[in-house]
Amino acid sequence: MCADLDSVAADNTANIINQQGGKAEALTLDVANEDAVKSAIQDTATAFGSLDVIFNNAGIGGGNDWHKTISVNLSGVYYGLHHGAVYMAENGGGAIINTSSLAGLVGVAGPPGVRPVAEIGPGPGAYVAAKHGVVGLTRQYAIMFGAHGVRVNAIAPVISKQR
Ligand SMILES: NC(=O)c1ccc[n+]([C@@H]2O[C@H](COP(=O)([O-])OP(=O)(O)OC[C@H]3O[C@@H](n4cnc5c(N)ncnc54)[C@H](O)[C@@H]3O)[C@@H](O)[C@H]2O)c1
């Protein structure tokens, strides 16, 4: 189940999987909407007969809005992680992967040079706080759900050259 706020992107990804012999469907989903995430987990399990793996990868970067960044990058991961782990624990186990970032492990330097104070907004702090939060959630849920057959891990990509 390819779930994304961008329905065209979700469709395209599902089409690629289907063209290569896999079986995929697309779902338009805002991960910042807890009820919608819960429904997506149930709908996916119904559509495919089971739910074995969740990849909590959706994220935004580059914005300067504290609440939006936290709601997508931290709360969005929490909703998929919590409701997914509960579902899997009650239905035979599974694995969950959360996307953090190098910015989930260290603070990040901007471009070289001293940035004027007036230009410093909430964006970098929100992104770094959210990605550090994803690391903490991953550690905690791995401890809480490991004994219930649910593995929880995170990946921490470094910034790509394209960004
Ligand atoms: N590209 C990098 O350099 C880099 C580095 C470290 C971590 N990351 C992380 O990797 C993940 C993927 O990033 P990417 O570089 O592929 O970005 P991307 O913008 O190509 O992909 C992010 C996807 O998330 C979707 N999305 C955004 N808000 C959403 C929401 N509220 N609900 C559902 N879907 C939503 C977007 O539509 C998009 O398809 C993110 O969590 C990002 O923070 C990226």
Ligand as a Chemical Component Dictionary entry (heavy atoms), coordinates in Angstrom:
data_LIG
# 
_chem_comp.id                   LIG 
_chem_comp.type                 NON-POLYMER 
_chem_comp.pdbx_formal_charge   0 
_chem_comp.three_letter_code    LIG 
# 
loop_
_chem_comp_atom.comp_id 
_chem_comp_atom.atom_id 
_chem_comp_atom.alt_atom_id 
_chem_comp_atom.type_symbol 
_chem_comp_atom.charge 
_chem_comp_atom.model_Cartn_x 
_chem_comp_atom.model_Cartn_y 
_chem_comp_atom.model_Cartn_z 
_chem_comp_atom.pdbx_ordinal 
LIG N1  N1  N 0  16.587 13.708 0.985  1  
LIG C1  C1  C 0  17.383 13.893 2.025  2  
LIG O1  O1  O 0  18.464 14.485 1.917  3  
LIG C2  C2  C 0  17.005 13.346 3.393  4  
LIG C3  C3  C 0  17.981 13.298 4.389  5  
LIG C4  C4  C 0  17.628 12.797 5.652  6  
LIG C5  C5  C 0  16.341 12.363 5.885  7  
LIG N2  N2  N 1  15.412 12.444 4.901  8  
LIG C6  C6  C 0  14.059 11.986 5.224  9  
LIG O2  O2  O 0  13.682 10.980 4.294  10 
LIG C7  C7  C 0  12.263 10.967 4.160  11 
LIG C8  C8  C 0  11.919 11.037 2.697  12 
LIG O3  O3  O 0  12.430 12.255 2.208  13 
LIG P1  P1  P 0  12.705 12.529 0.637  14 
LIG O4  O4  O 0  13.995 13.243 0.541  15 
LIG O5  O5  O -1 12.481 11.284 -0.150 16 
LIG O6  O6  O 0  11.568 13.613 0.393  17 
LIG P2  P2  P 0  10.426 13.688 -0.695 18 
LIG O7  O7  O 0  9.849  15.058 -0.558 19 
LIG O8  O8  O 0  10.917 13.244 -2.026 20 
LIG O9  O9  O 0  9.399  12.583 -0.175 21 
LIG C9  C9  C 0  8.604  12.813 0.941  22 
LIG C10 C10 C 0  7.212  12.293 0.644  23 
LIG O10 O10 O 0  6.416  12.529 1.804  24 
LIG C11 C11 C 0  5.149  12.963 1.345  25 
LIG N3  N3  N 0  4.482  13.718 2.404  26 
LIG C12 C12 C 0  4.767  14.971 2.845  27 
LIG N4  N4  N 0  3.913  15.324 3.825  28 
LIG C13 C13 C 0  3.060  14.267 3.995  29 
LIG C14 C14 C 0  1.954  14.020 4.852  30 
LIG N5  N5  N 0  1.537  14.955 5.737  31 
LIG N6  N6  N 0  1.319  12.836 4.756  32 
LIG C15 C15 C 0  1.732  11.895 3.858  33 
LIG N7  N7  N 0  2.757  12.085 3.012  34 
LIG C16 C16 C 0  3.411  13.249 3.088  35 
LIG C17 C17 C 0  5.438  13.807 0.123  36 
LIG O11 O11 O 0  4.286  13.949 -0.694 37 
LIG C18 C18 C 0  6.551  13.005 -0.540 38 
LIG O12 O12 O 0  6.037  12.044 -1.454 39 
LIG C19 C19 C 0  11.748 12.158 4.981  40 
LIG O13 O13 O 0  11.311 11.694 6.246  41 
LIG C20 C20 C 0  12.979 13.040 5.123  42 
LIG O14 O14 O 0  12.925 13.874 6.256  43 
LIG C21 C21 C 0  15.711 12.903 3.655  44 
# 
loop_
_chem_comp_bond.comp_id 
_chem_comp_bond.atom_id_1 
_chem_comp_bond.atom_id_2 
_chem_comp_bond.value_order 
_chem_comp_bond.pdbx_ordinal 
LIG N1  C1  SING 1  
LIG C1  O1  DOUB 2  
LIG C1  C2  SING 3  
LIG C2  C3  SING 4  
LIG C2  C21 DOUB 5  
LIG C3  C4  DOUB 6  
LIG C4  C5  SING 7  
LIG C5  N2  DOUB 8  
LIG N2  C6  SING 9  
LIG N2  C21 SING 10 
LIG C6  O2  SING 11 
LIG C6  C20 SING 12 
LIG O2  C7  SING 13 
LIG C7  C8  SING 14 
LIG C7  C19 SING 15 
LIG C8  O3  SING 16 
LIG O3  P1  SING 17 
LIG P1  O4  DOUB 18 
LIG P1  O5  SING 19 
LIG P1  O6  SING 20 
LIG O6  P2  SING 21 
LIG P2  O7  DOUB 22 
LIG P2  O8  SING 23 
LIG P2  O9  SING 24 
LIG O9  C9  SING 25 
LIG C9  C10 SING 26 
LIG C10 O10 SING 27 
LIG C10 C18 SING 28 
LIG O10 C11 SING 29 
LIG C11 N3  SING 30 
LIG C11 C17 SING 31 
LIG N3  C12 SING 32 
LIG N3  C16 SING 33 
LIG C12 N4  DOUB 34 
LIG N4  C13 SING 35 
LIG C13 C14 SING 36 
LIG C13 C16 DOUB 37 
LIG C14 N5  SING 38 
LIG C14 N6  DOUB 39 
LIG N6  C15 SING 40 
LIG C15 N7  DOUB 41 
LIG N7  C16 SING 42 
LIG C17 O11 SING 43 
LIG C17 C18 SING 44 
LIG C18 O12 SING 45 
LIG C19 O13 SING 46 
LIG C19 C20 SING 47 
LIG C20 O14 SING 48 
# 
